[in-house]
Every structure is written in structure tokens, then in C-alpha cells.
Amino acid sequence: MPNPLGIDRTRKALAELEAPLARAFAGARTRDIDEQQVAVARLADVATKLRAAQELAAWAESAGELYREEAAVFAGSVASDIARLVRDHGAEHGLTVADLPSEETQSFAREALAEERVRAIGRAVAAQRGRNDCPLDETLVLTRDAARSFAESEVAPHAERIHRGDELVPEAFIQKMAELGYFGLSIPEKYGGVEMGNVAMVITTEELSRASLAAAGSLITRPEILAKALLAGGTEAQKQHWLPLIASGERMVGISVTEPDVGSDVASVKCRAERATQNGVAGWTINGPKAWCTFAGRADVLAVLCRTDPDVSKGARGLTLFIVPKTRALGHEFEVVQPGGGRLVGKADATPGYRGMHSFTLSFERYFVPAENVVGGDAGVGKGFVLQMGGFAAGRLQTGGRACGLAQAALEKTAEYVVDRKQFGKPLIDFQLTQYKLGWMATQLAAARAITYSAAAAMDEDERAAAPYASQAKLLACRVAVAVTQEGQLLHGGWGYAEEYPISRYVVDALVLPIFEGVEPILQLKVIGRSLLS
Ligand SMILES: Cc1cc2nc3c(=O)[nH]c(=O)nc-3n(C[C@H](O)[C@H](O)[C@H](O)COP(=O)(O)OP(=O)(O)OC[C@H]3O[C@@H](n4cnc5c(N)ncnc54)[C@H](O)[C@@H]3O)c2cc1C
């Protein structure tokens, strides 16, 4: 192991790196984002990495030496990113050689990124078989242990079968998670939740996702999104009615925003809802297609974003969020027919990973919903976009947790494999390049976890203000999950491609993470870029 780099040097280097980035953002403020998309996406990436590096360094202060070394390596990589930003793209960002990191910081980066340091991290990670030993307070340790015990004993044994058979999440998982209070983690106690806060929610999600992203780790996301929308904009009667049902797991939720022709441009949603009366009940009928509605079959209610104002020029202001009840359906196709003739038809789209919940293309035909199911009541008409986006901010934070859990699983399985597998007469971990790869996998994951937990704590303080931060956590953690699972697969060689080894499942599961809840470029530009430029 080379001489450890003191955390003070790491923090000093990171503090210096803020200035050139701030100048680049200041320069970008004068132009529209869409006229400089590539530059803004690049800045969003570097700013996100810098923030993660700062959080990891803060964390490492009270953690062991391995964390301090990972913090130094990650900080070194950010210093090198910023040097590249100046050297290769300085003109686009209004930066000159004067913005290059100082000689002291460059020398720190060289030492931090020294191959031997990263390899030493890899060896240490292999020695502890990739286990997650991150420092947490006592309550959070209990939360993590409880979730881990449930996930390891009850989810993990079934994960492979559910994935390979494209089966539906077993009811037993839902029941047990309901008993453990997992659907009400961020719902206030007065509405039937356990209100443990966002950090506990992220840690729980992480542990469930470590066992299976699709069959457990993602079950909390949909209730979370609808609960946040209700808390932000529901009427008191709606909160009292729906939140206890969601928190207890009695009502499973699907979120239906995307349409076949409308994805990132949510303000253009076309699925129509029009006022109607049925059997003397005032309400709305929904007509139109929706796409990619995960868990729509098993769900008892769908949160559906519809256009209620036919004037399309109103854009986002013409959208309303509905809570749409439906009967449960357990297959890959379903049809719900209402007594009044309304129909909802769903068909699951086959996917290489993220199996277990099934994501459906839907068609609503004169599907009736009572007026009381408009989130926010009459005052909520036209407010659906804002409520939906508020819900997504919570969902993105949770997806940061999902990504960390999946990457953690990949790190552990890879660490075990490279210790056990021998080639050329020795274990794979004895090869320098294997040590280096494992060290970099662990370092990236530590940074992703640090920014995700820190964004969760910030969301506990002020959800609105921290929403772009949650998106940064999602951006980095999902990218890390893709990188770590793929590197892990490579380190498994041919067996990494065999279905029988879980790493092959982790790879296909991870690929979906940067796509949903705001595909990566939209997060870079419209959420993180916009927020950092504002
Ligand atoms: C397995 C799975 C589950 C899902 N679950 C749900 C769910 O439960 N509920 C739900 O509502 N949705 C769900 N989605 C949908 C998901 O949220 C969308 O796929 C995502 O928002 C992107 O929309 P899109 O697929 O239409 O891509 P598009 O919006 O067509 O974007 C495609 C690409 O175009 C580029 N692009 C688009 N706009 C811009 C721009 N302004 N500037 C620069 N580049 C741009 C980007 O590179 C982007 O990646 C799910 C998707 C998948 C794959």
C-alpha cells in the first residue's frame, strides 16, 4: 500500500476544484441550454462527480482507511476530469490554462490515482469479499440489518427463478414488506406510515435491490411516488383515504405517465380525460394509450397523468393526475371491463431484465374515474404535471438506492469470484489488472453511495430544494451500477454470460436504471443542468 493520502489533502484539492466549475457555469448562463447541450451535459457530469467526491471525503473523515483511500482516488479522478475539461474543451466553457488545477492539486491527483493505490483498494475489497461496511448510526444499522436479513433469507433464494421465468413478484414478498412497514417508510405516522425518513428508505431499498432489483428493490418506488404526490397536492380527505392504504400495502400502485409517442417531453402527454357522469356520479372518462407502466397488472390503482384541457398550447398546465382503481391481474396480459362499458387493456412488453413486475402498454377506452379521484380535487385540475414531477424527485432518490444495491451485489459476487477462480496457476485477484479493476469498482460505488445518502439527508431537510440533488445521485449511481455490473461480468469471463451466474442478471437489470424516471440526457440537461445554471 502506498503512503495513505491524508483526508486534509483530499478536501483541500476538492475545494480548489469548485472555482473553475463555477466559472464554467457562469459562462454558460448567458445562453439557452438547448444551444449548448453537449457542454451543459458535460458540466452536469463533472459537477455531479465533484459533489459525490465531496460527500465521500466528508464521510471518510470518520470512517476507516479504506474509505479515505477511496475518497482520495475519486477526488483525484475529478481533478483529472477538470484538467481535461480545461485542456480539451476550455474554449467552449470560457476556461483558460489559468483554470487548470494548481501544481499542488495536480500532484495530489497523480499520487491519488497511482495504480498501486487503486490496486491496494482492490486487494482490501477482495479480502472482505466486497462487503458493505459503510459507517451508519445505530438506528440505521438496525434498519439495514433488518432489511438485509429479510432480503437474504426470503428474496434472494427466489430472485434467479423469477428473472429467468419472467414470473410475477410473489405475494409473500409484498405481504412481508407490508408487515415490515416498507410501503410507508416516508408516509407520516398520522397517515398510517412509519415515517423513518429518506435515508432509512434508501438503505432499505438498497438492501432489497442487492437481493433483486425487480422482485423486491423496486416495489417501494411506485407507492413512494404516488404518496409524495398526494402529500404535496392531495386533499385532506384523499390523504386520509389513500395514504393508509398505500402504507399498509393493501393497495399496490402503478405509475402511468409515458405514452407510446410521449416520453421525456412529459408536458406533451396526450391521453385524454373528459368530464362525464355515470350512474349519477360526477367524474371523468379516460381515453388513450399509455406505455411502460410497470406493475400495472398486479397494481390496484394506477396514478395516470392525463390531458384534461383540450387546448394543447397549455402544455403542462393542461395535465391532471388521476388515481385510477382497477382489479388485480396476475398475467402478462389483462383486460378490465367496467359495468358502464369502460375498458382498460394491458399487455406486458418483454424485456431482457427488470423482470418480476412487468411493464405494460395500456389502452384506456372510456374508462370512468370518479371526480374524487383527481389528486387535489377540483383545485388539482391542471396541476398534474407539477405533482407528478414532485413524485419523481422522490422516485429518483430511491433509484439512487436501487442502483447502489445492485452495484453492491455485483461487487460482492465479483470479489468472491476473483478470489476463488484460478488461471495461470493463481487466483485472478493476484493479477494486477484484476486488483485495479476491483479497486475502481469499489471506489465508484463508495462515491455513488455517499452522494445518494447525502441527497437523502438533504431531502429530509427540504424536499423541494434538494430535488435536483436527488437527480444528481440518480445520475451518478445509475451510471456506476451499469459500469460496475459490466466490469464484474467481464471479470467473470465466460461464466459472467451464463444465466446461472447472478452477475448476468445484474448486468441486464442495471441497464434500465439510467432510462426511467428521466432518461440520463434529460437529467443532465433539464434537471441538473437547469438547476446549476439557475
Ligand atoms: C423497463 C421500463 C420501465 C418503465 N416504467 C415506467 C413506469 O412505470 N411508468 C412510466 O410512466 N414510465 C415508465 N418507463 C418509461 C421511461 O420513463 C421512459 O422510457 C423514459 O422517460 C424515456 O422516454 P422515452 O423512452 O420515450 O425516450 P425519448 O423521450 O424518446 O428519448 C430517447 C432519447 O432521445 C434523446 N432526447 C430526448 N429528448 C431530448 C432532449 N430534449 N434533448 C436531448 N436529447 C433528447 C435522449 O438521448 C433520450 O435518451 C419505463 C421504461 C422502461 C424501459
The ligand as an SDF file (V2000), in Angstrom:
LIG
                    3D

 53 58  0  0  0  0  0  0  0  0999 V2000
  -38.4740   -1.1870  -18.0570 C   0  0  0  0  0  0  0  0  0  0  0  0
  -39.0800    0.1770  -18.0620 C   0  0  0  0  0  0  0  0  0  0  0  0
  -39.9850    0.5160  -17.0810 C   0  0  0  0  0  0  0  0  0  0  0  0
  -40.6020    1.7640  -17.1010 C   0  0  0  0  0  0  0  0  0  0  0  0
  -41.5520    2.0570  -16.1470 N   0  0  0  0  0  0  0  0  0  0  0  0
  -42.2830    3.1760  -16.2800 C   0  0  0  0  0  0  0  0  0  0  0  0
  -43.4140    3.4090  -15.4210 C   0  0  0  0  0  0  0  0  0  0  0  0
  -43.7030    2.6280  -14.5090 O   0  0  0  0  0  0  0  0  0  0  0  0
  -44.1720    4.4980  -15.6600 N   0  0  0  0  0  0  0  0  0  0  0  0
  -43.9050    5.3810  -16.6650 C   0  0  0  0  0  0  0  0  0  0  0  0
  -44.6460    6.3400  -16.8300 O   0  0  0  0  0  0  0  0  0  0  0  0
  -42.8310    5.2050  -17.4780 N   0  0  0  0  0  0  0  0  0  0  0  0
  -42.0210    4.1260  -17.3130 C   0  0  0  0  0  0  0  0  0  0  0  0
  -40.9550    3.9070  -18.1560 N   0  0  0  0  0  0  0  0  0  0  0  0
  -40.7190    4.8340  -19.2520 C   0  0  0  0  0  0  0  0  0  0  0  0
  -39.4880    5.7020  -19.0610 C   0  0  0  0  0  0  0  0  0  0  0  0
  -39.6960    6.6140  -18.0230 O   0  0  0  0  0  0  0  0  0  0  0  0
  -39.2000    6.3580  -20.4190 C   0  0  0  0  0  0  0  0  0  0  0  0
  -38.7160    5.3380  -21.2660 O   0  0  0  0  0  0  0  0  0  0  0  0
  -38.2240    7.4960  -20.2970 C   0  0  0  0  0  0  0  0  0  0  0  0
  -38.8080    8.5720  -19.6380 O   0  0  0  0  0  0  0  0  0  0  0  0
  -37.7330    7.9800  -21.6650 C   0  0  0  0  0  0  0  0  0  0  0  0
  -38.7930    8.1970  -22.5450 O   0  0  0  0  0  0  0  0  0  0  0  0
  -38.7590    7.5320  -23.9980 P   0  0  0  0  0  0  0  0  0  0  0  0
  -38.4920    6.0890  -23.8310 O   0  0  0  0  0  0  0  0  0  0  0  0
  -39.9670    7.9220  -24.7410 O   0  0  0  0  0  0  0  0  0  0  0  0
  -37.4790    8.1630  -24.7000 O   0  0  0  0  0  0  0  0  0  0  0  0
  -37.4170    9.5430  -25.5070 P   0  0  0  0  0  0  0  0  0  0  0  0
  -38.0410   10.6400  -24.7340 O   0  0  0  0  0  0  0  0  0  0  0  0
  -37.9030    9.3090  -26.8740 O   0  0  0  0  0  0  0  0  0  0  0  0
  -35.8660    9.7950  -25.5330 O   0  0  0  0  0  0  0  0  0  0  0  0
  -34.9790    8.9670  -26.2810 C   0  0  0  0  0  0  0  0  0  0  0  0
  -33.6180    9.6310  -26.3090 C   0  0  0  0  0  0  0  0  0  0  0  0
  -33.7330   10.8500  -27.0540 O   0  0  0  0  0  0  0  0  0  0  0  0
  -32.8680   11.8230  -26.5400 C   0  0  0  0  0  0  0  0  0  0  0  0
  -33.6390   13.0250  -26.1620 N   0  0  0  0  0  0  0  0  0  0  0  0
  -34.9680   13.1510  -25.9350 C   0  0  0  0  0  0  0  0  0  0  0  0
  -35.2910   14.4070  -25.6420 N   0  0  0  0  0  0  0  0  0  0  0  0
  -34.1470   15.1240  -25.6880 C   0  0  0  0  0  0  0  0  0  0  0  0
  -33.8140   16.4920  -25.4800 C   0  0  0  0  0  0  0  0  0  0  0  0
  -34.7190   17.4180  -25.1640 N   0  0  0  0  0  0  0  0  0  0  0  0
  -32.5240   16.8530  -25.5910 N   0  0  0  0  0  0  0  0  0  0  0  0
  -31.5670   15.9430  -25.9040 C   0  0  0  0  0  0  0  0  0  0  0  0
  -31.8270   14.6490  -26.1180 N   0  0  0  0  0  0  0  0  0  0  0  0
  -33.0910   14.2290  -26.0060 C   0  0  0  0  0  0  0  0  0  0  0  0
  -32.1570   11.2160  -25.3430 C   0  0  0  0  0  0  0  0  0  0  0  0
  -30.9140   10.7110  -25.7380 O   0  0  0  0  0  0  0  0  0  0  0  0
  -33.0550   10.0800  -24.9650 C   0  0  0  0  0  0  0  0  0  0  0  0
  -32.3290    9.0750  -24.3020 O   0  0  0  0  0  0  0  0  0  0  0  0
  -40.2750    2.6930  -18.1180 C   0  0  0  0  0  0  0  0  0  0  0  0
  -39.3320    2.3590  -19.0820 C   0  0  0  0  0  0  0  0  0  0  0  0
  -38.7310    1.1260  -19.0720 C   0  0  0  0  0  0  0  0  0  0  0  0
  -37.7440    0.7720  -20.1530 C   0  0  0  0  0  0  0  0  0  0  0  0
  1  2  1  0
  2  3  1  0
  2 52  2  0
  3  4  2  0
  4  5  1  0
  4 50  1  0
  5  6  2  0
  6  7  1  0
  6 13  1  0
  7  8  2  0
  7  9  1  0
  9 10  1  0
 10 11  2  0
 10 12  1  0
 12 13  2  0
 13 14  1  0
 14 15  1  0
 14 50  1  0
 15 16  1  0
 16 17  1  0
 16 18  1  0
 18 19  1  0
 18 20  1  0
 20 21  1  0
 20 22  1  0
 22 23  1  0
 23 24  1  0
 24 25  2  0
 24 26  1  0
 24 27  1  0
 27 28  1  0
 28 29  2  0
 28 30  1  0
 28 31  1  0
 31 32  1  0
 32 33  1  0
 33 34  1  0
 33 48  1  0
 34 35  1  0
 35 36  1  0
 35 46  1  0
 36 37  1  0
 36 45  1  0
 37 38  2  0
 38 39  1  0
 39 40  1  0
 39 45  2  0
 40 41  1  0
 40 42  2  0
 42 43  1  0
 43 44  2  0
 44 45  1  0
 46 47  1  0
 46 48  1  0
 48 49  1  0
 50 51  2  0
 51 52  1  0
 52 53  1  0
M  END
$$$$
